[in-house]
Amino acid sequence: MNPVFPFQVLFIEPAGPHTDHLRQLLQFEGLEVTACGADERGSLRGSAPHLVVLNHARLRSRTLPLAHALGAPGVRRPLTLALVAQGDELRGIELVERGVDSYLSMPCGSREFVARVRAMLRRVQPASTAEASAPGGPSPGAVRMRHLDIDPARRRVRAAGHDVRLTEQEFQLLYVLAGHPGRVFDRQALLDAVWGTETFVTTRSVDALVKRLRHQLRPALKSACVVETVRGVGYRLAERPSTAARPVA
């Protein structure tokens, strides 16, 4: 997506990993993504998201009051996108008729979700040039670790001081894992994050992709194991490589 200025997206829903994968998809696109509960909006005063994603499946009757509150006088009203469960499309239509900008049935494919957000953000214009991101500065959503620098807007990865060229799938896999170092992802979760929920590939494709990613990182990180296998579960990004990598000047 590579926006000219950092679009801000806010997810409102109860605590939990309900939409973690969707947030990671948007961060991968170079967007600034935050999340809060329905009762925590007061802590976000002063922030000005361009798009608010309301998880209606979790908020239910609170969706409309929240959407209306976001349009309070004197505040730039953000666009609103409600997530509704499949089979509840009539409720989504009702939400739109009563003031929500758009709705999307869940679960949906990752490409469909990102395309919908892109389409909505094309309607947003920066209030001033002050919102523009500083040239050469870190991109929104960038991940900085001791041995890895991952820049989603520039699709750039540096490992132990070396630039590493990755395919889109390799990049997305690494970015998802790096977003939660030490957290174990099962194969199905990684399959959904990289290929989307509407796909005909199997979880064996995840194993093959992990193997390719390790092969790409190995020359820079020497013998350090960054992507670890957790037997019987899946994979995680090591918070510390099993063998220290030596940065190359």
Buried (B, 14 or more C-beta within 10 A) or exposed (E): BEBEBBBBBBBBBEEEEBBBBBBBBBBBBBBBBEBBBBEEBEEEEEEEBBBBBBBBBBBEEBBBEBBBEBEEEEEEEBBBBBBBBEEBEEBBEBBBEEEBBBBBBBBBBBEBBBEBBBEBBEEBEBEEEEBEBEEEEBBBBBBEBEBBBBBBBEBBBBBBEBEBEBEEBBBBBBBBBBBBBEBBBBBEBBBBBBBBBEEEEEEEBBBEBBEBBBEBBBEBBBEBBBBBBEEEEBBBBBEEBEEBBEBEE
